């Protein structure tokens, strides 16, 4: 059965790879512009923690905005939903992920949700630690727990982090605006330092799929059954991923795919859902760096849509 599934998966990757020619890599982050634009891979983490996969699954990429869902898990576990949602909302928006418009229109001036940049920056500012170094270590430790590896194996790409740090004036503007209105506290450059490093953590499709499997399994490790994320936190984060996880294409994604998902401008897509072929509670990890106009992997979105149409139950 696994060989058949992997053959089918390989055919889907081949079918979707030509879509990469219709997109472009995120060249506004200079280091990401160097990635080959025709890469495409998918891993599916099954209920027992094993995988089926096809394509360029061993290629390492930076997690980028997928980290927004994981930092949200972290701060909800540390501070609880009342505190977190006093600083950031939970409503979807049709504006671009880096828009400042809603901050100016909303009273109080808190971000609409944790998946847009303003909301993600507010969430990052809550990570525990007296220094940027301690904060990013705390998040790396949380990632290591999810991936079941030593924290030393959770690394960020220093070139990508530096490239983002030096070209992120708009995010600095968002933070200064929010600090003025009392939404965030602390040093803006320190928050930017943590944010760019969390986005630059390197993973592969298998890592992404394992995280998706944990979320689909109500926060439990697929191998040991240990609770890694409380069930309530998982429910909240999956709900926000469903409504806000794919930038301002979240509504279209909900119609075409219908699964909780989160994308990043590296071409990463994390998704979680059910599988019809005698399986349930699976995690999807997809990588395809050529992006559409909304900042989502153009071939990855098509691949996930076809996977849902042919093999999964929403």
C-alpha positions as semicolon CSV with decimal commas, in nm:
position;residue;x (nm);y (nm);z (nm)
1;X;0,000;0,000;0,000
2;X;0,280;0,246;0,090
3;X;0,457;0,188;-0,243
4;X;0,133;0,256;-0,428
5;X;0,071;0,575;-0,229
6;X;0,425;0,699;-0,290
7;X;0,393;0,629;-0,662
8;X;0,068;0,825;-0,671
9;X;0,231;1,105;-0,474
10;X;0,526;1,116;-0,715
11;X;0,285;1,144;-1,009
12;X;0,109;1,436;-0,840
13;X;0,441;1,616;-0,784
14;X;0,530;1,566;-1,151
15;X;0,185;1,696;-1,249
16;X;0,222;2,008;-1,035
17;X;0,589;2,093;-1,092
18;X;0,519;2,286;-1,419
19;X;0,316;2,535;-1,214
20;X;0,645;2,661;-1,066
21;X;0,709;2,843;-1,394
22;X;0,408;3,067;-1,321
23;X;0,549;3,192;-0,989
24;X;0,861;3,362;-0,860
25;X;1,077;3,332;-0,552
26;X;1,058;3,594;-0,276
27;X;1,336;3,819;-0,404
28;X;1,244;4,104;-0,170
29;X;1,441;3,904;0,088
30;X;1,775;3,896;-0,099
31;X;1,895;3,559;0,032
32;X;1,573;3,384;-0,071
33;X;1,624;3,499;-0,429
34;X;1,905;3,243;-0,467
35;X;1,677;2,938;-0,424
36;X;1,595;2,732;-0,735
37;X;1,240;2,813;-0,835
38;X;1,147;2,467;-0,974
39;X;1,185;2,275;-0,648
40;X;0,876;2,093;-0,521
41;X;0,839;1,830;-0,249
42;X;0,577;1,686;-0,017
43;X;0,590;1,465;0,293
44;X;0,285;1,324;0,469
45;X;0,328;1,217;0,830
46;X;0,095;0,927;0,905
47;X;-0,077;0,852;1,238
48;X;0,207;0,627;1,358
49;X;0,474;0,887;1,279
50;X;0,595;0,722;0,957
51;X;0,603;0,909;0,626
52;X;0,518;0,885;0,261
53;X;0,692;1,143;0,043
54;X;0,785;1,253;-0,307
55;X;0,991;1,522;-0,477
56;X;1,254;1,749;-0,322
57;X;1,178;1,655;0,038
58;X;1,538;1,664;0,163
59;X;1,599;2,024;0,061
60;X;1,632;2,249;0,367
61;X;1,437;2,574;0,370
62;X;1,362;2,847;0,620
63;X;1,033;2,824;0,805
64;X;0,940;3,191;0,754
65;X;0,574;3,269;0,839
66;X;0,495;2,910;0,935
67;X;0,670;3,013;1,257
68;X;0,374;3,242;1,331
69;X;0,152;2,944;1,410
70;X;0,420;2,791;1,633
71;X;0,502;3,107;1,829
72;X;0,128;3,142;1,885
73;X;0,123;2,791;2,032
74;X;0,417;2,883;2,254
75;X;0,275;3,207;2,399
76;X;-0,070;3,054;2,450
77;X;0,094;2,776;2,652
78;X;0,296;3,027;2,855
79;X;0,044;3,307;2,914
80;X;-0,305;3,177;2,832
81;X;-0,556;3,297;2,578
82;X;-0,697;3,590;2,780
83;X;-0,361;3,768;2,794
84;X;-0,253;3,682;2,439
85;X;-0,579;3,795;2,282
86;X;-0,574;4,117;2,480
87;X;-0,273;4,207;2,262
88;X;-0,375;4,055;1,929
89;X;-0,713;3,974;1,778
90;X;-0,847;3,662;1,608
91;X;-1,035;3,804;1,309
92;X;-0,941;3,744;0,943
93;X;-0,846;4,031;0,713
94;X;-0,843;4,074;0,338
95;X;-0,544;4,308;0,358
96;X;-0,189;4,209;0,265
97;X;0,014;4,033;0,537
98;X;0,238;4,338;0,590
99;X;-0,036;4,603;0,585
100;X;-0,043;4,879;0,846
101;X;-0,389;5,006;0,748
102;X;-0,599;4,812;1,000
103;X;-0,374;4,917;1,288
104;X;-0,470;5,277;1,216
105;X;-0,840;5,200;1,179
106;X;-0,891;4,974;1,481
107;X;-0,947;5,090;1,839
108;X;-0,760;4,975;2,040
109;X;-0,479;4,958;1,783
110;X;-0,405;4,589;1,815
111;X;-0,344;4,361;1,515
112;X;-0,647;4,175;1,382
113;X;-0,487;3,830;1,404
114;X;-0,154;3,657;1,480
115;X;-0,090;3,548;1,119
116;X;-0,036;3,893;0,970
117;X;0,302;4,052;1,034
118;X;0,181;4,301;1,294
119;X;0,015;4,025;1,495
120;X;0,311;3,792;1,462
121;X;0,547;4,065;1,583
122;X;0,323;4,125;1,884
123;X;0,330;3,751;1,958
124;X;0,709;3,735;1,921
125;X;0,745;4,022;2,169
126;X;0,583;3,796;2,433
127;X;0,843;3,516;2,409
128;X;1,018;3,470;2,743
129;X;1,374;3,587;2,796
130;X;1,569;3,895;2,906
131;X;1,768;3,911;2,581
132;X;1,710;3,836;2,215
133;X;1,947;3,542;2,247
134;X;1,746;3,389;2,531
135;X;1,417;3,448;2,351
136;X;1,523;3,273;2,032
137;X;1,669;2,990;2,242
138;X;1,331;2,943;2,413
139;X;1,158;2,917;2,076
140;X;1,425;2,681;1,941
141;X;1,374;2,464;2,249
142;X;1,001;2,450;2,180
143;X;1,071;2,355;1,818
144;X;1,315;2,086;1,935
145;X;1,043;1,937;2,156
146;X;0,802;1,921;1,862
147;X;1,063;1,766;1,633
148;X;1,201;1,532;1,904
149;X;1,561;1,645;1,847
150;X;1,824;1,818;2,064
151;X;1,794;2,196;2,062
152;X;2,137;2,216;1,897
153;X;1,982;2,063;1,586
154;X;1,729;2,344;1,553
155;X;1,933;2,607;1,371
156;X;1,854;2,928;1,190
157;X;2,018;3,037;0,866
158;X;2,231;3,332;0,967
159;X;2,253;3,474;0,614
160;X;1,876;3,470;0,571
161;X;1,818;3,616;0,917
162;X;2,068;3,897;0,851
163;X;1,918;3,961;0,506
164;X;1,570;3,995;0,658
165;X;1,694;4,204;0,951
166;X;1,855;4,456;0,717
167;X;1,554;4,488;0,485
168;X;1,260;4,493;0,726
169;X;1,188;4,862;0,774
170;X;0,813;4,807;0,736
171;X;0,809;4,559;1,024
172;X;1,000;4,811;1,234
173;X;0,734;5,068;1,150
174;X;0,461;4,826;1,260
175;X;0,639;4,771;1,591
176;X;0,696;5,141;1,659
177;X;0,327;5,205;1,590
178;X;0,219;4,925;1,825
179;X;0,464;5,030;2,095
180;X;0,327;5,384;2,079
181;X;-0,021;5,243;2,143
182;X;0,091;5,010;2,425
183;X;0,039;4,682;2,237
184;X;0,404;4,576;2,259
185;X;0,683;4,657;2,501
186;X;1,059;4,643;2,473
187;X;1,329;4,731;2,224
188;X;1,213;4,728;1,861
189;X;1,544;4,607;1,719
190;X;1,557;4,324;1,974
191;X;1,208;4,207;1,873
192;X;1,309;4,228;1,505
193;X;1,621;4,027;1,582
194;X;1,415;3,747;1,741
195;X;1,150;3,761;1,467
196;X;1,394;3,737;1,177
197;X;1,578;3,449;1,343
198;X;1,258;3,255;1,419
199;X;1,159;3,296;1,053
200;X;1,506;3,179;0,942
201;X;1,498;2,845;1,128
202;X;1,574;2,572;0,876
203;X;1,359;2,262;0,839
204;X;1,256;2,016;0,567
205;X;0,928;1,864;0,449
206;X;0,951;1,582;0,705
207;X;0,982;1,830;0,994
208;X;0,687;2,029;0,863
209;X;0,474;1,716;0,820
210;X;0,554;1,597;1,174
211;X;0,437;1,930;1,316
212;X;0,120;1,901;1,108
213;X;0,065;1,551;1,245
214;X;0,103;1,677;1,603
215;X;-0,162;1,943;1,537
216;X;-0,396;1,697;1,367
217;X;-0,354;1,461;1,663
218;X;-0,466;1,719;1,919
219;X;-0,112;1,802;2,027
220;X;0,013;1,449;2,092
221;X;0,345;1,305;1,977
222;X;0,255;1,050;1,707
223;X;0,509;0,797;1,839
224;X;0,495;0,829;2,219
225;X;0,147;0,971;2,270
226;X;0,293;1,241;2,499
227;X;0,100;1,568;2,503
228;X;0,330;1,830;2,349
229;X;0,067;2,102;2,302
230;X;-0,254;2,121;2,507
231;X;-0,568;2,025;2,315
232;X;-0,731;2,366;2,375
233;X;-0,428;2,548;2,232
234;X;-0,430;2,321;1,927
235;X;-0,798;2,393;1,865
236;X;-0,741;2,770;1,882
237;X;-0,436;2,765;1,656
238;X;-0,598;2,538;1,396
239;X;-0,904;2,764;1,387
240;X;-0,687;3,071;1,325
241;X;-0,486;2,882;1,062
242;X;-0,812;2,799;0,885
243;X;-0,932;3,159;0,870
244;X;-0,602;3,349;0,847
245;X;-0,316;3,113;0,764
246;X;-0,271;3,175;0,391
247;X;-0,237;3,554;0,390
248;X;-0,518;3,727;0,197
249;X;-0,582;3,406;0,001
250;X;-0,716;3,232;0,313
251;X;-1,075;3,237;0,190
252;X;-0,985;3,082;-0,146
253;X;-0,770;2,822;0,031
254;X;-1,060;2,733;0,261
255;X;-1,284;2,673;-0,043
256;X;-1,030;2,483;-0,255
257;X;-0,852;2,287;0,018
258;X;-1,056;2,323;0,336
259;X;-0,779;2,226;0,581
260;X;-0,606;2,429;0,851
261;X;-0,289;2,555;0,684
262;X;-0,005;2,802;0,720
263;X;0,230;2,919;0,449
264;X;0,562;3,102;0,439
265;X;0,733;3,305;0,168
266;X;1,011;3,046;0,153
267;X;0,751;2,828;-0,023
268;X;0,662;2,625;0,286
269;X;0,307;2,504;0,350
270;X;0,205;2,331;0,673
271;X;-0,137;2,163;0,669
272;X;-0,325;1,919;0,884
273;X;-0,615;1,694;0,797
274;X;-0,781;1,356;0,758
275;X;-0,696;1,081;0,510
276;X;-0,955;0,850;0,355
277;X;-0,739;0,549;0,269
278;X;-0,782;0,383;0,606
279;X;-0,591;0,663;0,775
280;X;-0,667;0,965;0,989
281;X;-0,490;1,252;1,159
282;X;-0,211;1,320;0,911
283;X;0,024;1,614;0,866
284;X;0,132;1,763;0,534
285;X;0,468;1,932;0,475
286;X;0,507;2,095;0,133
287;X;0,789;2,301;-0,015
288;X;0,782;2,491;-0,345
289;X;0,963;2,827;-0,343
290;X;0,795;2,976;-0,653
291;X;0,519;3,199;-0,512
292;X;0,194;3,337;-0,646
293;X;0,093;3,703;-0,616
294;X;-0,036;3,649;-0,260
295;X;0,294;3,503;-0,134
296;X;0,192;3,136;-0,129
297;X;0,368;2,850;-0,305
298;X;0,196;2,832;-0,643
299;X;0,277;2,465;-0,713
300;X;0,243;2,372;-0,346
301;X;-0,110;2,512;-0,332
302;X;-0,207;2,318;-0,643
303;X;-0,047;2,002;-0,504
304;X;-0,237;2,027;-0,178
305;X;-0,561;2,099;-0,362
306;X;-0,517;1,784;-0,573
307;X;-0,423;1,579;-0,266
308;X;-0,746;1,684;-0,096
309;X;-0,956;1,622;-0,406
310;X;-0,820;1,274;-0,466
311;X;-0,713;1,128;-0,135
312;X;-0,841;1,314;0,169
313;X;-1,157;1,390;0,355
314;X;-1,205;1,738;0,489
